[in-house]
Every structure is written in C-alpha cells, then in structure tokens.
Amino acid sequence: MQIYWTAINEIIEETPEVRTYMLDCPEGFVWEEGSHTHFALEGFNAGDKPNRSLIRHMSISTLPHENSIGITTRIREQCSEFKSILRNMQVGQEVAIFKTHSNVPLKREGKNVYLLSSGVGLATFRPLVLEFLQKEDGVNQIHSLNVDSSEDFLFPSVFTSAPDKKFTAQFVDNRTEYYAEVEKLKADRDGLFYVVGSDEFLAQTIGVLRGQGIQPEQIMLDKREQQLAEFFQADKLV
C-alpha cells in the first residue's frame, strides 16, 4: 500500500460549517470522478497498528484537471477528535492519502442519471457533474436532488440548473419533501440512481426506489461490494 504525504495548499470555507481542504497532487497519484480516499492525519501510523481515530474515508470533490485534491467535510462546533484537529490545521501542513478508488464513476449508458444526496454528500457528485458538463456523451441528462436542513447549499457555481446543458439541480431543506421528489423521479424505470448520504438515508432511499420496481443494478452507492450486498439484502427483508 502506497501512502502519499501531501501538503494543504488552500482551505476554502464553503459554508459556516463546511470546509474544503485543497491538497497538492503527489507525483503518481491518480483518480477519477466519484473517487474516495483514506484521509489521515499526522501520527496515524506511528504505532504498531494504525490509529483509526486519525483516519477517515473521504470523497474527492475535484477532478484531476483542477490540479488539487479537494476534500470537503462538515465540521460542527461539537465534533470528533479527528475533526477538531483538522479544524485547526493550516495551509502548508501535511496529511496522508491512500487506498483511493471509485465506486461511483459516471456511467455512460444512454440513460437519465439522478444524483440523490444528503448534506455534504453532494461533494461526491461535484466531479460527476463537472465530468458530464465537459463531455455529455452517453448520458441523456443529469438531475441532482440534495436535501440539507442548514439551507447553506454547497457548490452553487456547479449545482445551478443549465437546461441547455441537460443538467438540473434541485435543493430541498427537509426529508419529507426529498422523499416526495424521489417518488416522482422513480417513475423513470430505466434511470440510473446514484445515492450518497448516511446509511439510514441510503436504506430509506433504496426502499422508496425498490418499492416501484427500480432494480439494484440501477442504484449506485459509494460502498464496497460486500456492503452493497448488505444494503440490498436488507431491502429484500423489508
């Protein structure tokens, strides 16, 4: 396993609670849209075993052509040790990234794509939208639906409807309205549904989609193969 140590080159305050940490691109580090990485702080590998409290699984919110690796995360006033340390880090300090992989690349199968997310989960979808806007081949259109009760919606410069580019963005501030909108979207029995959020959010969204015949292969989650099986096994038991 290769560990890349790299410096923070910029810290962007997206909203009062959300920051994006922009990292230098280490030589040889590659990624694609929908990628996640293990993001670790100094000292995580100082002992015989990795200190898991200093490691988090994070989505990369940028594309390679942006020349920085973006890690977007919510940091509340009351937060974990990891987030507390991260909140006080400065430009120039180093972090580690390793085990990078994409579970949710943009599928170009000539279908409509729906991006369903909760809160900062939108960071996973930013690169997919940018990739589509650069090259529309193989995708009919993309619709993003995000629920965030803070109403400080993320990435407004990207998540703005552009019908001429076959992209629409919708924000709602509560789960009731979100699920009502999903009920409408699932009428597209041939669509591809990408879902990012908490495990509870994923399970409930899957339940709504599966209730109208959307098949597991049409639902993309940012989860490993074994975890996917668990989500869809639970779905069968409902």
LOTORVO-657637 format. One line per 4 residues: number of its first residue (from 1); their letters; for each residue x, y, z of N, C-alpha, C. Coordinates in Angstrom, 1 decimal. Layout:
N
NUM = A = X/Y/Z/X/Y/Z/X/Y/Z ~ ... $
END
This chain:
238
1 = MQIY = 0.8/-1.2/0.0/0.0/0.0/0.0/0.9/1.3/0.0 ~ 0.6/2.1/-1.0/1.4/3.4/-1.0/0.7/4.5/-0.3 ~ 1.4/5.1/0.6/0.9/6.3/1.3/1.5/7.5/0.8 ~ 0.6/8.5/0.4/1.1/9.7/-0.2/1.0/10.8/0.9 $
5 = WTAI = 2.1/11.4/1.3/2.0/12.6/2.2/2.0/13.8/1.3 ~ 1.1/14.7/1.6/1.0/15.9/0.7/0.5/17.1/1.5 ~ 0.8/18.3/1.1/0.5/19.5/1.8/-0.8/20.1/1.5 ~ -1.5/20.7/2.5/-2.7/21.6/2.2/-2.2/22.8/1.6 $
9 = NEII = -2.8/23.2/0.4/-2.4/24.4/-0.3/-3.5/25.5/-0.2 ~ -4.7/25.1/0.2/-5.7/26.1/0.4/-6.8/25.5/1.2 ~ -7.5/26.4/2.0/-8.6/25.9/2.8/-9.8/26.9/2.5 ~ -10.9/26.3/1.9/-12.0/27.1/1.4/-13.2/26.9/2.4 $
13 = EETP = -13.7/28.0/2.9/-14.9/27.9/3.7/-16.1/27.9/2.8 ~ -16.7/26.8/2.6/-17.8/26.7/1.7/-19.1/27.3/2.3 ~ -19.3/26.9/3.6/-20.4/27.4/4.4/-19.8/27.6/5.8 ~ -20.6/28.1/6.8/-20.1/28.3/8.1/-19.6/26.9/8.7 $
17 = EVRT = -20.2/25.8/8.3/-19.8/24.5/8.9/-19.0/23.6/7.9 ~ -18.9/24.0/6.7/-18.3/23.1/5.7/-17.0/23.7/5.1 ~ -15.9/22.9/5.1/-14.7/23.4/4.5/-14.2/22.4/3.5 ~ -13.5/22.9/2.5/-12.8/22.1/1.5/-11.3/22.3/1.7 $
21 = YMLD = -10.6/21.2/1.9/-9.1/21.3/2.1/-8.5/20.8/0.7 ~ -7.8/21.8/0.1/-7.2/21.5/-1.2/-5.8/21.1/-1.0 ~ -5.5/19.9/-1.6/-4.2/19.3/-1.4/-3.3/19.3/-2.6 ~ -2.0/19.4/-2.5/-1.1/19.3/-3.6/-1.3/17.9/-4.2 $
25 = CPEG = -1.1/17.7/-5.5/-1.2/16.4/-6.2/0.2/15.7/-6.1 ~ 0.3/14.7/-5.4/1.6/14.0/-5.3/1.9/13.3/-6.7 ~ 3.2/13.2/-7.0/3.6/12.5/-8.2/3.1/11.1/-8.2 ~ 2.4/10.7/-9.3/1.9/9.3/-9.4/0.6/9.1/-8.9 $
29 = FVWE = 0.0/10.1/-8.2/-1.4/9.9/-7.6/-2.4/10.2/-8.7 ~ -3.3/9.2/-8.9/-4.3/9.4/-10.0/-5.7/9.1/-9.4 ~ -6.7/9.7/-9.9/-8.1/9.4/-9.5/-9.1/9.8/-10.6 ~ -10.3/9.4/-10.5/-11.4/9.8/-11.4/-12.6/10.2/-10.7 $
33 = EGSH = -13.6/10.7/-11.4/-14.8/11.2/-10.8/-15.5/10.1/-9.9 ~ -16.0/10.5/-8.8/-16.6/9.5/-7.9/-15.7/8.8/-6.9 ~ -14.4/9.3/-6.9/-13.4/8.6/-6.1/-13.5/9.0/-4.6 ~ -13.1/8.0/-3.8/-12.9/8.3/-2.4/-11.5/7.9/-2.0 $
37 = THFA = -11.0/8.4/-0.9/-9.7/8.1/-0.5/-9.7/7.9/1.1 ~ -8.7/7.3/1.6/-8.4/7.3/3.0/-7.6/8.6/3.3 ~ -8.1/9.4/4.2/-7.5/10.7/4.5/-7.1/10.6/6.0 ~ -5.8/10.8/6.2/-5.2/10.6/7.6/-4.4/11.7/8.0 $
41 = LEGF = -4.3/11.9/9.3/-3.6/13.0/10.0/-2.3/12.4/10.5 ~ -1.3/13.4/10.8/0.0/13.0/11.3/-0.1/12.1/12.6 ~ 0.6/11.1/12.6/0.6/10.2/13.7/-0.2/9.0/13.6 ~ -1.0/8.9/12.5/-1.9/7.8/12.3/-1.2/6.4/12.2 $
45 = NAGD = 0.0/6.4/11.7/0.8/5.2/11.5/2.1/5.2/12.4 ~ 2.0/5.9/13.5/3.2/6.0/14.4/3.4/4.7/15.2 ~ 2.4/4.0/15.5/2.5/2.8/16.4/2.5/1.5/15.6 ~ 2.4/0.4/16.3/2.4/-0.9/15.7/1.1/-1.1/14.8 $
49 = KPNR = 0.0/-0.5/15.2/-1.2/-0.6/14.4/-1.7/0.8/14.1 ~ -2.3/1.0/12.9/-2.8/2.3/12.5/-3.8/2.9/13.6 ~ -3.7/4.1/13.9/-4.6/4.8/14.8/-5.9/5.2/14.0 ~ -6.9/4.4/14.1/-8.1/4.6/13.2/-8.8/5.9/13.5 $
53 = SLIR = -8.6/6.4/14.7/-9.3/7.7/15.1/-8.7/8.9/14.3 ~ -7.6/8.7/13.7/-6.9/9.7/12.9/-7.1/9.5/11.4 ~ -8.0/8.6/11.0/-8.2/8.2/9.6/-9.7/8.3/9.3 ~ -10.0/8.9/8.1/-11.4/9.0/7.7/-11.5/8.6/6.2 $
57 = HMSI = -12.6/8.0/5.8/-12.9/7.7/4.4/-13.6/8.9/3.8 ~ -13.0/9.6/2.9/-13.5/10.8/2.3/-13.6/10.8/0.8 ~ -14.6/11.4/0.3/-14.8/11.6/-1.2/-13.8/12.7/-1.6 ~ -13.4/12.6/-2.9/-12.6/13.6/-3.5/-13.5/14.5/-4.3 $
61 = STLP = -13.6/15.8/-4.0/-14.6/16.7/-4.6/-14.1/17.4/-5.8 ~ -12.9/17.1/-6.3/-12.3/17.8/-7.5/-12.0/16.7/-8.6 ~ -11.7/17.2/-9.8/-11.2/16.4/-10.9/-9.7/16.7/-11.1 ~ -9.0/15.8/-11.7/-7.6/16.0/-11.9/-7.2/17.3/-12.6 $
65 = HENS = -8.0/17.7/-13.6/-7.6/18.9/-14.3/-7.7/20.2/-13.4 ~ -8.3/20.1/-12.2/-8.3/21.2/-11.3/-6.9/21.4/-10.5 ~ -6.1/20.4/-10.7/-4.7/20.4/-10.2/-4.6/20.5/-8.6 ~ -5.7/20.1/-7.9/-5.6/19.9/-6.5/-6.6/18.8/-6.1 $
69 = IGIT = -6.3/18.2/-5.0/-7.2/17.1/-4.5/-8.1/17.8/-3.4 ~ -9.4/17.9/-3.7/-10.3/18.5/-2.8/-10.9/17.5/-1.8 ~ -10.9/17.8/-0.5/-11.5/17.0/0.5/-12.5/17.9/1.2 ~ -13.8/17.7/1.0/-14.9/18.6/1.5/-15.5/17.9/2.7 $
73 = TRIR = -15.6/18.6/3.9/-16.2/17.9/5.0/-16.9/19.0/5.9 ~ -17.9/18.5/6.7/-18.6/19.3/7.6/-17.9/19.2/9.0 ~ -17.6/20.4/9.6/-17.0/20.4/10.9/-17.9/21.2/11.8 ~ -18.7/20.6/12.7/-19.6/21.2/13.6/-18.8/21.7/14.9 $
77 = EQCS = -19.4/22.5/15.7/-18.8/23.0/16.9/-18.4/21.9/17.8 ~ -19.3/21.0/18.0/-19.1/19.7/18.8/-18.7/18.6/17.7 ~ -17.5/18.2/17.8/-17.0/17.3/16.8/-16.0/16.3/17.3 ~ -15.6/15.3/16.5/-14.7/14.2/16.9/-13.3/14.8/17.0 $
81 = EFKS = -12.4/14.0/17.6/-11.0/14.3/17.7/-10.4/14.6/16.4 ~ -10.8/13.8/15.4/-10.2/14.0/14.0/-10.6/15.3/13.5 ~ -11.9/15.7/13.5/-12.4/16.9/13.0/-11.8/18.1/13.8 ~ -11.7/17.9/15.1/-11.1/19.0/15.9/-9.7/19.3/15.5 $
85 = ILRN = -8.9/18.3/15.2/-7.5/18.5/14.8/-7.5/19.2/13.4 ~ -8.4/18.6/12.5/-8.4/19.1/11.1/-8.8/20.6/11.1 ~ -9.8/21.0/12.0/-10.3/22.4/12.0/-9.1/23.4/12.3 ~ -8.1/22.9/13.1/-7.0/23.8/13.5/-5.8/23.7/12.6 $
89 = MQVG = -5.9/22.9/11.5/-4.8/22.8/10.6/-4.7/24.0/9.7 ~ -3.5/24.3/9.2/-3.2/25.4/8.4/-2.6/25.0/7.0 ~ -2.7/26.0/6.1/-2.0/25.8/4.8/-0.5/25.5/5.0 ~ 0.0/24.5/4.3/1.4/24.1/4.4/1.5/22.8/5.3 $
93 = QEVA = 0.6/22.5/6.2/0.7/21.3/6.9/0.4/20.1/6.1 ~ 0.9/18.9/6.5/0.7/17.7/5.6/-0.3/16.7/6.2 ~ -0.9/16.0/5.3/-1.8/14.9/5.6/-1.5/13.8/4.7 ~ -2.0/12.6/5.0/-1.8/11.4/4.2/-3.0/11.0/3.4 $
97 = IFKT = -2.8/10.5/2.2/-3.9/9.9/1.4/-3.5/8.5/0.9 ~ -4.4/7.6/0.9/-4.0/6.2/0.4/-5.3/5.4/0.1 ~ -5.2/4.3/-0.5/-6.3/3.4/-0.9/-7.4/4.2/-1.6 ~ -7.1/4.8/-2.7/-8.0/5.6/-3.5/-8.7/4.7/-4.5 $
101 = HSNV = -10.1/4.9/-4.6/-10.9/4.0/-5.5/-12.2/4.7/-5.8 ~ -12.8/4.4/-7.0/-14.1/5.0/-7.3/-15.1/3.9/-7.4 ~ -16.1/4.0/-6.5/-17.3/3.0/-6.6/-18.4/3.6/-7.5 ~ -18.3/4.9/-7.8/-19.5/5.6/-8.5/-19.0/6.4/-9.6 $
105 = PLKR = -18.2/5.9/-10.6/-17.9/6.7/-11.8/-19.2/6.9/-12.6 ~ -19.1/7.9/-13.4/-20.3/8.3/-14.2/-20.5/7.2/-15.3 ~ -21.7/6.5/-15.3/-22.0/5.5/-16.3/-22.6/6.2/-17.5 ~ -22.0/5.8/-18.7/-22.5/6.4/-20.0/-23.2/5.3/-20.8 $
109 = EGKN = -24.5/5.1/-20.4/-25.3/4.0/-21.0/-26.5/4.6/-21.7 ~ -26.5/5.9/-22.0/-27.6/6.4/-22.8/-28.8/6.6/-22.0 ~ -28.7/6.8/-20.6/-29.8/6.9/-19.8/-29.9/8.2/-19.0 ~ -31.0/8.5/-18.4/-31.1/9.6/-17.4/-30.3/9.2/-16.1 $
113 = VYLL = -29.6/10.2/-15.6/-28.9/9.9/-14.3/-29.4/10.9/-13.2 ~ -29.7/10.3/-12.1/-30.3/11.0/-10.9/-29.3/10.9/-9.8 ~ -28.9/12.1/-9.3/-27.9/12.2/-8.2/-28.7/12.6/-6.9 ~ -28.8/11.6/-6.0/-29.6/11.8/-4.8/-28.6/11.9/-3.6 $
117 = SSGV = -28.6/13.0/-2.9/-27.7/13.2/-1.8/-28.2/13.9/-0.6 ~ -27.5/13.8/0.5/-27.9/14.5/1.7/-26.7/15.3/2.2 ~ -26.9/16.6/2.4/-25.9/17.4/3.0/-24.6/17.4/2.2 ~ -23.5/17.2/2.9/-22.2/17.3/2.3/-21.9/16.1/1.4 $
121 = GLAT = -22.8/15.2/1.3/-22.7/14.1/0.3/-22.6/14.6/-1.1 ~ -23.1/15.9/-1.3/-23.0/16.5/-2.6/-21.6/16.6/-3.1 ~ -20.6/16.6/-2.2/-19.2/16.6/-2.6/-18.8/15.5/-3.5 ~ -19.4/14.3/-3.3/-19.1/13.1/-4.1/-19.6/13.4/-5.6 $
125 = FRPL = -20.7/14.1/-5.7/-21.3/14.3/-7.0/-20.7/15.5/-7.8 ~ -20.0/16.4/-7.2/-19.5/17.5/-7.9/-18.6/17.1/-9.1 ~ -17.7/16.2/-8.9/-16.9/15.7/-10.1/-17.7/15.1/-11.2 ~ -18.7/14.3/-10.8/-19.5/13.7/-11.8/-20.2/14.7/-12.7 $
129 = VLEF = -20.7/15.8/-12.1/-21.4/16.9/-12.8/-20.4/17.6/-13.7 ~ -19.2/17.9/-13.2/-18.2/18.5/-14.0/-17.8/17.7/-15.2 ~ -17.6/16.4/-14.9/-17.2/15.4/-16.0/-18.3/15.4/-17.1 ~ -19.6/15.4/-16.7/-20.7/15.4/-17.7/-20.7/16.7/-18.4 $
133 = LQKE = -20.5/17.9/-17.8/-20.6/19.1/-18.4/-19.4/19.3/-19.5 ~ -18.3/18.6/-19.2/-17.2/18.6/-20.2/-17.5/17.7/-21.3 ~ -18.2/16.6/-21.1/-18.4/15.6/-22.1/-19.8/14.9/-21.8 ~ -20.8/15.2/-22.7/-22.1/14.7/-22.4/-22.4/13.3/-23.0 $
137 = DGVN = -21.4/12.8/-23.8/-21.6/11.5/-24.5/-22.1/10.4/-23.5 ~ -23.2/9.7/-24.0/-23.6/8.5/-23.3/-24.5/8.8/-22.1 ~ -24.9/10.1/-21.9/-25.8/10.4/-20.8/-26.9/11.3/-21.3 ~ -28.1/10.9/-21.1/-29.2/11.7/-21.7/-29.3/13.1/-21.0 $
141 = QIHS = -29.3/13.0/-19.6/-29.4/14.2/-18.8/-29.1/13.8/-17.4 ~ -28.8/14.8/-16.6/-28.5/14.6/-15.1/-29.4/15.5/-14.3 ~ -30.0/14.9/-13.3/-30.8/15.7/-12.3/-30.2/15.5/-11.0 ~ -29.9/16.5/-10.2/-29.4/16.4/-8.9/-30.4/16.8/-7.9 $
145 = LNVD = -30.6/16.0/-6.9/-31.6/16.4/-5.8/-30.8/16.2/-4.5 ~ -30.7/17.3/-3.7/-30.0/17.3/-2.5/-30.8/17.9/-1.4 ~ -30.8/17.2/-0.2/-31.5/17.7/1.0/-30.5/18.2/2.0 ~ -30.7/19.4/2.5/-29.8/19.9/3.5/-30.6/20.9/4.4 $
149 = SSED = -30.8/20.6/5.6/-31.7/21.4/6.5/-31.0/22.7/6.9 ~ -29.7/22.8/6.7/-29.0/24.0/7.0/-29.3/25.2/6.0 ~ -29.8/24.8/4.9/-30.1/25.7/3.8/-28.8/26.5/3.2 ~ -27.6/26.1/3.7/-26.4/26.6/3.2/-26.0/25.6/2.1 $
153 = FLFP = -26.6/25.6/1.0/-26.4/24.6/-0.1/-25.0/24.8/-0.7 ~ -24.4/23.6/-0.9/-23.0/23.6/-1.4/-22.8/23.8/-2.9 ~ -21.6/24.3/-3.3/-21.2/24.4/-4.7/-22.2/25.1/-5.6 ~ -22.7/26.2/-5.3/-23.8/26.9/-6.1/-23.3/27.2/-7.5 $
157 = SVFT = -22.0/27.4/-7.7/-21.5/27.6/-9.1/-21.6/26.4/-10.0 ~ -21.6/25.2/-9.4/-21.7/24.0/-10.2/-23.1/23.5/-10.2 ~ -23.8/23.5/-9.0/-25.1/23.0/-8.9/-26.2/24.1/-9.1 ~ -26.1/24.6/-10.4/-27.1/25.5/-10.9/-27.7/25.0/-12.2 $
161 = SAPD = -29.0/24.9/-12.2/-29.6/24.3/-13.4/-29.2/24.9/-14.7 ~ -28.9/24.1/-15.7/-28.5/24.6/-17.0/-29.2/23.7/-18.0 ~ -30.5/23.9/-18.3/-31.2/23.0/-19.1/-30.6/22.9/-20.5 ~ -29.9/23.9/-21.0/-29.3/23.8/-22.3/-28.2/22.8/-22.3 $
165 = KKFT = -27.6/22.5/-21.1/-26.6/21.5/-21.0/-27.1/20.2/-20.4 ~ -28.4/20.1/-20.4/-29.1/18.8/-19.9/-28.8/18.5/-18.4 ~ -28.6/19.6/-17.7/-28.4/19.4/-16.2/-29.3/20.3/-15.4 ~ -30.0/19.7/-14.4/-30.8/20.4/-13.5/-30.4/20.1/-12.0 $
169 = AQFV = -30.5/21.1/-11.2/-30.2/20.9/-9.8/-31.3/21.4/-8.9 ~ -31.7/20.6/-7.9/-32.8/20.9/-7.0/-32.3/20.7/-5.6 ~ -32.7/21.7/-4.7/-32.4/21.6/-3.3/-33.6/21.7/-2.5 ~ -33.7/20.8/-1.5/-34.8/20.9/-0.5/-34.3/20.9/0.9 $
173 = DNRT = -35.0/21.4/1.8/-34.5/21.5/3.2/-35.0/20.6/4.2 ~ -35.8/19.5/3.7/-36.3/18.6/4.7/-36.5/17.2/4.0 ~ -36.5/16.1/4.8/-36.6/14.8/4.2/-38.0/14.5/3.6 ~ -39.0/15.1/4.2/-40.4/14.8/3.7/-40.5/15.3/2.2 $
177 = EYYA = -40.0/16.5/2.0/-40.0/17.0/0.6/-39.1/16.2/-0.3 ~ -37.9/15.8/0.3/-37.0/15.0/-0.5/-37.6/13.7/-1.0 ~ -38.3/12.9/-0.1/-38.9/11.6/-0.5/-40.0/11.8/-1.4 ~ -40.7/13.0/-1.3/-41.8/13.2/-2.2/-41.3/13.4/-3.6 $
181 = EVEK = -40.1/14.1/-3.7/-39.5/14.3/-5.0/-38.9/13.0/-5.6 ~ -38.4/12.1/-4.7/-37.9/10.8/-5.2/-39.0/10.0/-5.7 ~ -40.2/10.1/-5.1/-41.4/9.4/-5.6/-41.6/9.7/-7.0 ~ -41.4/11.0/-7.4/-41.6/11.4/-8.8/-40.6/10.9/-9.7 $
185 = LKAD = -39.3/10.9/-9.2/-38.2/10.5/-10.1/-38.2/9.0/-10.4 ~ -38.7/8.2/-9.5/-38.7/6.8/-9.7/-39.6/6.3/-10.8 ~ -40.4/7.3/-11.3/-41.3/6.9/-12.5/-40.4/6.6/-13.7 ~ -39.2/7.0/-13.7/-38.3/6.7/-14.8/-37.7/5.3/-14.5 $
189 = RDGL = -38.4/4.3/-15.0/-38.0/2.9/-14.7/-36.7/2.5/-15.3 ~ -36.1/3.3/-16.2/-34.9/3.0/-16.9/-33.7/3.8/-16.4 ~ -34.0/4.7/-15.4/-32.9/5.6/-15.0/-31.9/5.0/-14.1 ~ -30.8/5.7/-13.9/-29.7/5.3/-13.0/-29.7/6.2/-11.8 $
193 = FYVV = -29.7/5.7/-10.6/-29.9/6.4/-9.4/-28.6/6.3/-8.5 ~ -27.9/7.4/-8.4/-26.7/7.4/-7.5/-27.2/8.0/-6.2 ~ -26.8/7.4/-5.1/-27.3/7.8/-3.8/-26.1/7.9/-2.8 ~ -25.9/9.1/-2.2/-24.8/9.3/-1.2/-25.4/10.0/0.0 $
197 = GSDE = -25.1/9.5/1.2/-25.5/10.1/2.5/-25.3/9.1/3.6 ~ -25.9/9.3/4.7/-25.8/8.4/5.8/-26.3/7.0/5.5 ~ -26.0/6.0/6.2/-26.5/4.6/6.0/-28.1/4.6/6.1 ~ -28.6/5.4/7.0/-30.1/5.5/7.2/-30.7/6.1/5.9 $
201 = FLAQ = -30.0/7.2/5.4/-30.5/7.9/4.2/-30.5/6.9/3.0 ~ -29.4/6.1/2.9/-29.3/5.2/1.8/-30.4/4.1/1.9 ~ -30.6/3.6/3.1/-31.5/2.5/3.2/-33.0/3.0/2.9 ~ -33.3/4.2/3.4/-34.7/4.7/3.1/-34.9/5.0/1.7 $
205 = TIGV = -33.8/5.6/1.1/-33.9/5.9/-0.4/-34.1/4.7/-1.2 ~ -33.3/3.7/-0.9/-33.3/2.4/-1.6/-34.7/1.8/-1.5 ~ -35.3/1.9/-0.3/-36.7/1.4/0.0/-37.7/2.0/-0.9 ~ -37.6/3.4/-1.1/-38.5/4.1/-1.9/-38.4/3.7/-3.4 $
209 = LRGQ = -37.1/3.6/-3.9/-36.8/3.2/-5.2/-37.3/1.8/-5.6 ~ -36.9/0.9/-4.7/-37.2/-0.5/-4.9/-38.7/-0.8/-4.9 ~ -39.4/0.1/-4.1/-40.9/-0.1/-4.0/-41.6/0.1/-5.3 ~ -41.0/0.7/-6.2/-41.6/0.9/-7.5/-40.9/0.1/-8.7 $
213 = GIQP = -40.1/-0.9/-8.3/-39.5/-1.7/-9.3/-38.2/-1.3/-9.8 ~ -37.5/-0.3/-9.2/-36.2/0.0/-9.6/-35.2/-1.1/-9.2 ~ -34.4/-1.6/-10.0/-33.6/-2.8/-9.8/-32.3/-2.4/-9.1 ~ -31.7/-3.3/-8.3/-30.4/-3.0/-7.6/-29.3/-2.5/-8.6 $
217 = EQIM = -29.3/-3.1/-9.8/-28.2/-2.7/-10.7/-28.4/-1.3/-11.2 ~ -29.6/-0.7/-11.0/-29.8/0.7/-11.4/-29.5/1.7/-10.2 ~ -29.1/1.2/-9.1/-28.8/2.0/-7.9/-27.3/1.9/-7.6 ~ -26.6/3.1/-7.6/-25.2/3.1/-7.3/-24.9/3.7/-6.0 $
221 = LDKR = -24.2/3.0/-5.2/-23.8/3.5/-3.8/-22.3/3.6/-3.7 ~ -21.8/4.5/-2.9/-20.3/4.6/-2.7/-20.0/3.7/-1.6 ~ -20.1/2.4/-1.9/-19.9/1.3/-1.0/-19.1/0.2/-1.6 ~ -18.3/-0.6/-0.8/-17.7/-1.8/-1.3/-18.7/-2.8/-1.6 $
225 = EQQL = -18.2/-3.8/-2.4/-19.1/-4.9/-2.9/-19.9/-5.6/-1.7 ~ -19.1/-5.9/-0.7/-19.7/-6.6/0.5/-20.8/-5.7/1.1 ~ -20.5/-4.4/1.2/-21.5/-3.5/1.8/-22.8/-3.4/1.0 ~ -22.6/-3.4/-0.4/-23.7/-3.3/-1.3/-24.6/-4.5/-1.0 $
229 = AEFF = -24.1/-5.7/-0.9/-24.9/-6.9/-0.6/-25.7/-6.7/0.6 ~ -25.1/-6.1/1.7/-25.8/-5.9/2.9/-27.0/-5.0/2.8 ~ -26.8/-3.9/2.0/-27.9/-2.9/1.8/-29.1/-3.6/1.0 ~ -28.7/-4.3/0.0/-29.8/-4.9/-0.8/-30.4/-6.1/-0.2 $
233 = QADK = -29.6/-6.8/0.6/-30.2/-8.0/1.4/-31.2/-7.5/2.3 ~ -30.9/-6.3/3.0/-31.8/-5.8/4.0/-33.1/-5.3/3.2 ~ -32.9/-4.8/2.0/-34.1/-4.4/1.2/-35.0/-5.5/0.9 ~ -34.5/-6.7/0.7/-35.3/-7.9/0.4/-36.1/-8.3/1.6 $
237 = LV = -35.6/-8.0/2.8/-36.2/-8.5/4.0/-37.4/-7.6/4.4 ~ -37.4/-6.4/3.9/-38.5/-5.4/4.3/-39.8/-5.9/3.7 $
END
